[in-house]
Amino acid sequence: MAGKQHDLVVFGATGYVGALTAEYLARHCPAGARIALAGRSKEKLESVRAGLPGAAADWPLVVADSADPAALAELAGSATAVATTVGPYTRYGMPLVEACARAGTHYADLTGEVLFVREAIDRFDAVAVGSGARIVHSCGYDSIPSDLGVLMLHRRALADGAGGLRDVQLVATARGGLSGGTIDSMRSQIEQVARQPGARRILGDPHSLSPNRAAEPAPTQPRDMVTPARTPDGRWTATFIMAPYNTRIVRRSNALEEWAYGRSLRYGEVMGTGRGPLGAATAVGVTAGLAGFFAAFSLPRIRPLLDRVLPAPGTGPSAEARAKGWFRSVLDATTEGGRRYRATVAGPGDPGYAATAVMLGESGLALALDELPDRAGSLTPATGIGDVLIERLRAAGHTYEVTERR
């Protein structure tokens, strides 16, 4: 990457999560790191930069629009890595993927959109392999706890000679809110299902992001939409809204590693709702609420009514609410040899925003500055950054640990 003007460009720095990521980098990037802020409006970029800590006062500003291929090509050509928060990615993200893939520029995003990632793989994986670009999707709460948690389990089982992973289930608990951007991404995906032939089939396929669908093993994967249930230790669980996406990212990581995690790996995710009668009631309420939400969002006549009460794009939880948030993902695994392990991934701050800003910021810095395995193409956090990112996030105050269960 010799001759690049910037180490890392934050594209979408004037948006809600983009500004949070810029603030995190201003406080935590190493001295000498060449960071730039990019977006459509120079005036808004100047306003964001003016509100950042002193280290960011001299950061360059790059004006570029996601609808301007020439501007995106220039942006990509100037940087070692780009971290983008401009979504919905299905609507706005593909031109930047193309620009980075062609320029040999590393790329990180926050997408949770299966259809976008599938299209990016099909169109630009080979281009990125040829140029040496790492196109790393989902470098936030979608899907870093899931993807890096399973990577840690694999590393530990391998070191212990315990065989491949057979069954892994993630139980997620968190405190956080929704932003308008998240709602807009859900809306975009539902709209795409309605207009794209075959989209529903792709979304329903547990291996839809596999690099080689025909080579995937036969075992049936756990369902993403589940009924309330109890774990063996008495915790109530419900459908986890991010499971339909995160599970496919983990399975892609396994396939990209030639199924090193285990040819018979079954991976699923649920949301923890607590214990006792209150936990049971919460599990029922969450499951019914999610089913109703997606059903209502799919009805053209109802959607405008939802838009009036849901957060608008560019908005999100207050600073006070973000500070009170937290996340904890517990992954229980059984290996082919019968040994049992537990991985815990946890951290402070609203998971979708405060914690995600840390995850994306550290992902971008790793892609821009660190020695990484020689790999390119359309990748996942585990396969594109992996152990380096785990260490970075530990240093940033997040928990990443694995223990064996007797």
C-alpha positions in Angstrom: 0.0 0.0 0.0 3.0 2.3 -0.5 2.1 5.7 -1.8 -1.4 5.8 -0.3 -2.4 9.2 1.0 -4.5 7.9 3.9 -4.2 4.9 6.1 -8.0 4.8 6.9 -10.9 6.7 5.5 -14.3 6.7 7.4 -16.9 6.9 4.7 -20.3 8.2 6.1 -18.7 10.1 8.9 -21.6 12.6 9.0 -24.1 9.8 9.8 -25.1 8.6 13.2 -22.7 5.5 13.5 -20.1 7.1 11.2 -19.7 10.1 13.6 -19.5 7.7 16.6 -16.7 5.7 14.8 -14.9 8.9 14.0 -15.0 9.9 17.6 -13.7 6.6 18.7 -10.8 6.8 16.3 -10.0 10.3 17.4 -9.6 9.1 21.0 -7.9 5.8 20.4 -6.0 5.7 17.1 -2.2 5.5 17.4 -0.1 8.6 17.0 0.8 9.1 13.3 -2.2 7.2 11.9 -3.4 9.0 8.8 -7.2 9.1 9.2 -9.6 10.9 6.8 -13.3 11.6 7.0 -15.5 11.2 3.9 -19.1 12.0 3.0 -21.4 13.9 0.6 -21.2 17.3 2.3 -18.1 19.2 3.0 -20.0 21.5 5.4 -21.3 18.5 7.5 -17.9 16.9 7.5 -16.3 20.1 8.8 -19.0 20.2 11.5 -18.3 16.6 12.6 -14.5 17.2 12.6 -15.0 20.4 14.7 -16.7 18.3 17.4 -14.0 15.7 17.7 -11.1 15.7 20.2 -8.0 17.7 19.2 -6.2 14.9 17.6 -8.7 15.0 14.7 -8.4 18.8 14.0 -6.1 18.2 11.0 -7.8 15.1 9.6 -8.4 15.6 5.8 -11.9 15.7 4.5 -12.9 13.8 1.3 -16.1 14.7 -0.5 -17.7 11.7 -2.2 -21.2 10.5 -3.0 -22.1 6.8 -3.1 -23.8 7.5 -6.5 -20.6 9.0 -8.0 -18.3 6.2 -9.2 -15.5 8.5 -10.2 -15.4 10.1 -6.7 -15.5 6.6 -5.1 -12.7 5.4 -7.3 -10.6 8.4 -6.2 -11.4 7.9 -2.6 -10.5 4.2 -2.8 -7.3 4.9 -4.6 -6.2 7.3 -1.9 -6.5 4.9 1.0 -5.1 1.7 2.4 -8.4 0.9 4.0 -12.0 2.3 4.0 -14.5 1.7 6.8 -18.0 2.5 5.6 -21.2 3.1 7.5 -23.3 4.2 4.5 -26.4 2.0 4.4 -28.7 0.4 3.6 -25.9 -1.3 1.8 -28.2 -3.0 -0.6 -29.2 0.5 -1.8 -26.0 2.4 -1.5 -23.1 0.1 -0.8 -22.1 -1.8 -4.0 -20.3 1.0 -5.8 -17.8 1.4 -2.9 -17.3 -2.4 -2.8 -16.4 -2.2 -6.5 -14.1 0.8 -6.1 -12.2 -0.9 -3.3 -12.0 -4.3 -5.0 -10.6 -2.7 -8.2 -8.2 -0.4 -6.3 -6.8 -3.1 -4.1 -8.0 -1.2 -1.1 -9.2 -3.0 2.1 -12.8 -2.5 3.0 -14.9 -2.9 6.2 -18.6 -2.4 6.6 -21.5 -3.0 9.1 -23.9 -4.7 6.9 -26.4 -7.3 8.1 -28.0 -7.8 4.7 -27.7 -11.3 3.3 -28.7 -10.2 -0.2 -26.1 -7.5 -0.4 -23.3 -9.8 0.7 -24.3 -12.5 -1.7 -24.3 -10.0 -4.6 -20.9 -8.5 -3.5 -19.4 -12.0 -3.5 -20.8 -12.9 -6.9 -19.7 -9.7 -8.5 -16.4 -8.7 -6.9 -14.8 -11.5 -4.9 -12.7 -12.5 -7.9 -11.8 -8.9 -8.6 -10.7 -8.4 -5.0 -8.6 -11.6 -5.1 -6.9 -10.3 -8.2 -6.1 -6.8 -6.7 -5.3 -8.1 -3.2 -8.2 -6.2 -1.5 -9.8 -7.6 1.6 -13.5 -7.0 1.5 -14.6 -7.7 5.1 -18.3 -7.5 5.8 -20.1 -7.1 9.1 -17.5 -5.6 11.3 -19.9 -4.5 14.1 -22.3 -6.2 16.4 -23.3 -7.8 13.1 -21.4 -10.3 13.3 -18.2 -9.9 15.3 -19.2 -11.6 18.6 -20.6 -14.6 16.6 -17.8 -14.9 14.1 -14.8 -14.3 16.5 -16.5 -16.4 19.2 -16.6 -19.5 17.0 -13.1 -18.8 15.8 -11.9 -18.9 19.5 -13.7 -22.1 20.1 -12.1 -23.7 17.0 -8.6 -22.5 18.1 -9.1 -24.0 21.6 -10.5 -27.3 20.4 -7.7 -27.6 17.9 -5.0 -26.9 20.5 -6.6 -29.5 22.8 -6.9 -32.2 20.1 -10.7 -32.3 20.8 -11.8 -32.7 17.2 -13.9 -30.4 15.1 -16.9 -28.4 16.5 -20.1 -30.3 16.2 -22.8 -28.2 17.9 -22.5 -24.5 18.8 -25.3 -22.3 20.1 -24.9 -18.6 20.9 -27.2 -17.1 23.6 -27.2 -13.3 23.3 -28.2 -10.9 26.0 -27.9 -7.1 25.6 -29.2 -3.7 26.6 -29.4 -1.3 23.7 -31.6 0.6 21.3 -32.5 0.9 17.6 -31.3 3.6 15.2 -33.1 4.8 12.1 -30.4 3.3 9.9 -31.0 -0.2 11.3 -34.7 0.2 10.6 -33.9 1.4 7.1 -31.8 -1.6 6.4 -34.6 -4.0 7.4 -37.0 -2.0 5.2 -34.6 -2.2 2.3 -34.2 -6.0 2.6 -37.9 -6.6 2.7 -38.4 -4.4 -0.4 -35.7 -6.3 -2.2 -37.4 -9.6 -1.4 -40.6 -8.3 -3.1 -38.8 -7.3 -6.3 -35.9 -9.7 -6.8 -36.7 -13.2 -8.1 -35.1 -15.9 -5.9 -34.4 -13.5 -3.0 -36.6 -15.5 -0.6 -34.8 -18.7 -1.5 -31.4 -17.1 -0.8 -32.6 -15.7 2.6 -34.0 -19.1 3.5 -30.9 -21.1 2.7 -28.7 -21.6 5.8 -25.6 -21.8 3.5 -26.6 -18.9 1.2 -23.2 -17.2 1.7 -21.1 -20.2 1.1 -18.3 -19.9 -1.4 -19.3 -23.4 -2.7 -22.9 -24.3 -2.0 -22.6 -27.7 -3.6 -19.8 -28.7 -1.3 -21.6 -27.9 1.9 -22.2 -30.9 4.3 -25.6 -32.4 4.6 -26.6 -32.0 8.3 -29.6 -29.8 8.8 -28.9 -26.5 10.5 -30.9 -25.1 13.5 -33.8 -22.9 12.6 -33.3 -19.1 12.9 -36.9 -18.4 13.9 -37.6 -20.5 17.0 -40.2 -20.9 19.7 -39.5 -20.0 23.3 -37.4 -22.7 25.0 -35.2 -23.3 28.0 -31.5 -24.2 28.0 -30.2 -27.1 30.1 -29.2 -24.6 32.9 -32.7 -23.1 33.1 -32.4 -19.9 31.0 -35.4 -19.0 28.8 -34.6 -18.1 25.1 -36.4 -16.6 22.1 -35.7 -15.8 18.5 -32.7 -13.5 18.1 -33.3 -10.9 15.4 -29.7 -11.1 14.1 -29.5 -14.9 13.9 -30.7 -15.2 10.2 -27.6 -13.1 9.3 -25.0 -14.0 11.8 -25.4 -17.8 11.3 -24.7 -17.4 7.6 -21.5 -15.4 8.2 -20.2 -18.1 10.6 -20.9 -20.8 8.1 -19.2 -18.8 5.4 -16.1 -18.5 7.7 -16.1 -22.3 8.1 -16.4 -22.9 4.4 -13.7 -20.3 3.6 -11.4 -22.3 6.0 -12.2 -25.5 4.1 -14.5 -26.5 6.9 -11.7 -26.5 9.4 -14.2 -25.8 12.3 -15.8 -29.1 11.5 -17.6 -30.7 8.5 -20.6 -31.5 10.8 -20.8 -28.1 12.5 -24.4 -27.1 13.5 -24.5 -23.4 14.5 -27.5 -21.5 15.8 -28.3 -18.4 17.8 -31.0 -17.4 20.3 -31.7 -14.5 22.6 -31.6 -15.0 26.3 -34.6 -13.6 28.2 -33.8 -14.6 31.8 -35.1 -17.2 34.2 -38.4 -18.1 35.9 -41.8 -16.9 35.0 -40.6 -13.4 33.9 -38.0 -15.0 31.5 -40.7 -17.2 30.1 -43.1 -14.3 29.6 -40.4 -12.2 28.0 -39.5 -15.1 25.6 -43.1 -15.3 24.5 -43.4 -11.6 24.1 -40.2 -11.3 22.1 -41.1 -14.1 19.7 -44.6 -12.8 19.1 -43.4 -9.2 18.7 -40.7 -10.1 16.1 -43.2 -12.1 14.1 -45.7 -9.3 14.2 -43.1 -6.7 13.3 -41.8 -8.5 10.2 -45.4 -9.3 9.1 -46.4 -5.6 9.5 -43.3 -4.4 7.7 -44.1 -6.6 4.8 -47.5 -5.0 4.2 -47.3 -1.9 2.0 -50.4 -0.3 3.6 -49.1 -0.8 7.1 -45.4 0.2 6.5 -46.1 4.0 6.3 -47.8 3.9 9.7 -44.7 2.2 11.2 -42.4 4.8 9.6 -44.2 7.5 11.6 -43.3 5.9 14.9 -40.0 4.2 14.3 -36.6 6.1 14.4 -35.8 8.0 11.3 -32.5 7.5 9.3 -29.7 9.5 10.9 -31.1 9.1 14.5 -30.4 6.8 17.3 -30.0 6.4 21.1 -28.8 9.3 23.1 -25.3 9.5 24.6 -26.7 8.6 28.0 -28.6 5.6 26.7 -25.5 4.4 24.7 -23.4 4.6 27.9 -25.9 2.4 29.8 -25.9 -0.3 27.2 -23.9 -3.5 27.2 -23.8 -6.9 25.4 -22.9 -10.5 26.3 -22.8 -13.4 23.9 -22.2 -16.9 25.4 -21.4 -19.7 22.9 -21.6 -23.2 24.2 -19.9 -25.9 22.0 -19.6 -29.6 21.9 -16.8 -31.1 19.8 -16.7 -34.3 17.7 -14.6 -35.8 20.5 -17.4 -35.0 23.1 -15.6 -32.2 24.9 -17.5 -29.1 25.9 -16.3 -25.5 25.7 -17.8 -22.1 26.4 -16.8 -18.8 24.7 -17.8 -15.5 26.2 -17.8 -12.3 24.2 -18.9 -9.2 26.0 -18.4 -5.4 26.3 -19.8 -2.1 27.6 -21.9 0.3 25.6 -25.0 0.0 23.4 -24.1 -3.0 21.2 -25.4 -1.6 17.9 -23.8 1.8 18.3 -21.2 2.4 21.1 -19.7 -1.1 20.9 -20.1 -1.2 17.2 -18.1 2.0 16.8 -15.2 0.3 18.7 -15.5 -2.9 16.6 -15.5 -1.0 13.2 -12.8 1.4 14.3 -10.5 -1.4 15.4 -11.3 -3.4 12.2 -10.4 -0.5 10.1 -7.2 0.1 12.0 -6.2 -3.6 11.7 -6.8 -3.6 7.9 -4.9 -0.3 7.5 -1.9 -0.9 9.9 -1.4 -4.5 10.9 0.4 -7.5 9.6 -2.4 -9.9 8.5 -2.4 -13.3 6.9 -2.0 -13.2 3.1 -5.6 -13.4 2.0 -7.9 -11.4 -0.3 -11.4 -11.4 -1.6 -14.9 -11.3 0.0 -14.2 -12.2 3.6 -15.6 -12.3 7.1 -14.2 -10.8 10.3 -12.8 -14.2 11.3 -11.2 -14.9 7.9 -10.2 -11.4 7.0 -8.7 -10.2 10.3 -9.2 -12.9 12.8 -6.8 -13.2 15.8 -5.4 -9.7 15.3 -8.9 -8.3 15.8 -9.5 -10.4 18.9 -6.4 -8.9 20.5 -7.3 -5.4 19.4 -10.8 -5.7 20.9 -9.4 -7.1 24.2 -7.1 -4.1 24.4 -10.1 -1.9 23.8 -11.9 -3.3 26.9 -14.0 -6.1 25.4 -14.0 -9.7 26.8 -13.0 -12.6 24.6 -12.4 -15.8 26.5 -12.8 -19.6 26.2 -13.1 -22.1 29.0 -13.6 -25.9 29.0 -16.8 -27.1 30.7 -16.6 -30.4 32.7 
